[in-house]
Amino acid sequence: QIAYVNKLLLLHLGVVNTLICFTYLTFYVMSLLNLLVLVDIACIIFGLSFNIMHSVALWNLCALNFDRYFAIASPLHYGALINTKKVLIGLGCGWIVSIVFALPQLLQVSPYYYDTFYEFCLPNYKTAGSLVYNTSLTAFTIFLPIILIFGCNMKALVI
């Protein structure tokens, strides 16, 4: 049970990170070769995929740390606390939260734009809406998982 859940989470993390690398390299190479057609739409697609997959990867790391914590903290109850169904529900919730947080980009609240100096799509921080969006995105998809990971590791260290 422990090994299967752990392998499932690691496989999911590997797939998500592969998608991140593929997306980043594809857009970067296309940008360098000036092959980005319809730059505004390409930047929206890049921003959506970049933010969704990064937050999913961080929530996946958080799930791996929860799994490890429960394996250490309560090994006799691990099977009742962690199972494949709960992990799949957790991964699904991570995808849903990540997609919901990416919707404002799709609605042009804070779209990525093409910067001619860097020759790449960058986030927009110029409006109040984009500042609020980017702050909340950072808080809930980066800082919150990092705090939870840190908390799990500190609790496991105390044990």
C-alpha positions in Angstrom: 0.0 0.0 0.0 2.7 2.5 1.0 4.8 1.8 -2.1 1.9 1.9 -4.5 0.6 5.3 -3.3 4.1 6.7 -3.3 4.8 5.4 -6.8 1.5 6.9 -8.0 2.4 10.3 -6.7 5.9 10.1 -8.1 4.6 9.0 -11.5 2.1 11.9 -11.5 4.8 14.4 -10.5 7.1 13.0 -13.3 4.3 13.4 -15.9 3.5 16.9 -14.8 7.2 18.0 -14.8 7.6 16.5 -18.2 4.7 18.5 -19.5 6.2 21.7 -17.9 9.5 21.1 -19.6 7.9 20.3 -22.9 5.7 23.4 -22.7 8.5 25.7 -21.7 10.9 24.4 -24.3 8.3 24.5 -27.1 7.3 28.1 -26.4 10.9 29.2 -25.8 12.2 27.7 -29.1 9.3 29.0 -31.0 9.9 32.4 -29.5 13.6 32.4 -30.3 12.9 31.4 -33.9 10.1 34.0 -34.3 7.6 31.2 -35.0 5.0 32.3 -32.5 1.9 32.8 -34.6 -0.9 34.9 -33.0 1.4 36.0 -30.2 -1.5 37.0 -27.9 -3.2 33.7 -28.1 0.1 31.8 -27.7 1.0 33.8 -24.6 -2.4 33.1 -23.1 -1.9 29.3 -23.7 1.6 29.5 -22.3 0.4 31.4 -19.2 -2.4 29.0 -18.6 -0.4 25.8 -19.0 2.6 27.2 -17.1 0.6 28.3 -14.0 -1.7 25.3 -14.0 1.1 22.8 -14.2 3.4 24.5 -11.7 0.7 24.7 -9.1 -0.2 21.0 -9.7 3.4 20.0 -9.3 3.7 21.9 -6.0 0.4 20.4 -4.7 1.8 17.0 -5.7 4.9 17.6 -3.7 2.7 18.5 -0.8 0.8 15.2 -1.2 4.1 13.3 -1.2 5.0 15.0 2.1 1.6 14.2 3.6 2.1 10.6 2.5 5.5 10.4 4.1 4.3 12.1 7.3 1.4 9.7 7.8 3.7 6.7 7.0 6.1 8.0 9.8 3.6 9.3 12.3 1.0 6.5 12.3 2.3 3.4 10.5 -0.3 1.2 12.0 -3.2 3.3 10.7 -1.6 4.3 7.4 -3.8 2.0 5.4 -6.9 3.5 6.8 -5.6 7.1 6.4 -4.1 6.9 3.0 -5.3 4.8 0.1 -5.4 5.0 -3.7 -8.9 6.5 -3.9 -8.1 9.3 -1.5 -4.8 10.1 -3.4 -6.7 10.2 -6.7 -9.3 12.5 -5.2 -6.6 14.7 -3.8 -4.8 14.9 -7.2 -8.1 15.7 -8.9 -8.7 18.5 -6.4 -5.2 19.8 -7.0 -6.0 20.0 -10.8 -9.4 21.6 -10.1 -7.9 24.3 -7.8 -5.1 25.0 -10.3 -7.5 25.4 -13.2 -9.9 27.6 -11.2 -6.9 29.9 -10.3 -5.9 30.0 -13.9 -9.4 31.1 -15.1 -8.8 34.8 -14.6 -5.9 34.6 -17.1 -8.3 33.1 -19.6 -10.8 35.9 -18.9 -8.0 38.4 -19.5 -7.8 39.7 -15.9 -4.1 39.1 -15.9 -3.0 37.8 -19.3 0.6 37.0 -20.2 2.0 39.3 -22.9 4.8 39.1 -25.3 7.8 41.1 -24.2 10.0 42.2 -27.2 13.1 42.8 -25.1 13.1 39.3 -23.6 11.4 37.8 -26.6 9.2 35.7 -24.4 5.7 35.7 -22.8 5.7 37.3 -19.3 3.0 37.9 -16.7 1.3 41.3 -16.6 1.7 43.2 -13.4 0.5 46.6 -14.6 -3.1 46.7 -13.4 -4.7 46.5 -10.0 -6.7 43.4 -11.1 -3.5 41.6 -12.2 -1.7 42.6 -9.0 -4.5 41.1 -6.9 -4.7 38.0 -9.1 -1.0 37.4 -9.1 -0.8 37.9 -5.3 -3.6 35.4 -4.6 -2.1 33.0 -7.1 1.2 33.1 -5.4 -0.3 32.8 -2.0 -2.5 29.8 -2.7 -0.5 27.9 -5.2 3.0 28.5 -4.1 3.3 29.8 -0.5 0.5 27.6 1.0 1.9 24.3 -0.3 5.4 25.3 0.8 4.2 26.1 4.3 2.3 22.8 4.5 5.4 20.9 3.2 7.6 22.7 5.8 5.0 21.9 8.6 4.9 18.2 7.6 8.7 17.9 7.6 9.0 19.7 10.9 6.4 17.4 12.5 8.1 14.4 11.1 11.5 15.6 12.4 10.1 16.0 15.9 8.8 12.4 15.8 
